[in-house]
Amino acid sequence: MTVLEHDTERAGHHHDDKPIAVAVITPSGFYPDANDYNRSYRGEVVAHVLERAKIKLELTNTADWVAEVENRPIDPSKTFAENDLHGIVEIEWHKPEGGGGASGSL
């Protein structure tokens, strides 16, 4: 078995599963870094990539964080395909916004 064959047999993707480029943007930095993308597959669960980002960036207490792509919330427990993500994907991962701020009523 070649390295390439082993790579395509990893859990979460299949031979017909096209790779996608993924970056995770957090308040603490970028994963894999500001100048690169991580290769993932449409069959991979988004949470797996977020976990790798959490470890690399040494993030703690992310249980209540939300993930968004182009200002659209995504479900990390689902695959990239189930979230309709493909091509180049930049995930913004941070604490939920809200609370405080001005309201329109007086």
N, C-alpha and C positions, 0 to 999 in steps of 0.2 A: 504494500500500500504506500503510495507517495504521500508527501505532506499535503499536497493539494487535495487529494481524495479524502484524507483524514479531516481536513478543515471543512469540507462540504458535508461531512457526515456528523458534525457536531449537533447536539440537541437543538431543536428549534428551527431547523431549515433543511431543505431537500435540494437535490440536484437542479430542479427547475425553479428554485427560489432565488430570484435575482438579488444581488447585494445592493444595499443602500448606504449612503454616507450619513452618519449621525454625529451631531455635536450636541452636548448638553451645556446650557448656559445657566449658571447659578450666581447668586450674590457673591459667592466666594471664589469664582473663577470658572474656567472652561474645561470640559472633558472632550476629547483627550487633551487638547491644549488649544490656545487661541488661533493656531495656524494649521490645524489638522482636523480630520474627521475620523470617526471610528467606523469600520466596516461591520454592518449588521445585516440581517436578512429579514424579509417581510414576515417570515414565520416565527421570528423571535419575539418574546414577551418584552415590552418596553421596560418593565421593572428591572429586568436583568441589566440593561444598559445603565439605568439610574443607579443601581447598586454598585456597579463598577465606578461610576462617577463619584458616588458617596465615599467609596474607599480611597480612590486616588486623591480626592480633594479634602479628605479627612473631615467630612461633614458629620455632624451629630444632630439628633433631634429633628429628623426630616419627616416624621410620621404624618404630620399635617400638611406637608407641602403639596402643591398642585403642579401639574405638568401641562404646558400649553405649546401648541405649534401654530404660529401665525395668529396669535390671540384666540385660538380655539382650544378649549379644554380637551385633553385626551385622557383615556383610561389606561394607566400604567399596567393594570392586570391583564390587559389584552395585548395581542400581537400588533406589530406595525401594520400588517394587512388589515386587521380588524379595526384599527384606528384610521384606515384609509391613508396611510403614510407611505411614500415611495420617493425615489430619487435622492435628493439632498434634504435632510430633515434636521432642523435646529429646534431642539426642545428647550424651552424656558422652564426652569424648575425652581420654585421659590415658595415662600410662605404665601397663603392666600391673601389677596388684597382685600381691603374693606375695613370696616370699623372706622370710627372717626371721620373727619372730613366734613365738608360743607354739604348741607342738604338743601333741596329746592323749596322747602316749606318754611314759613315763618310763623 
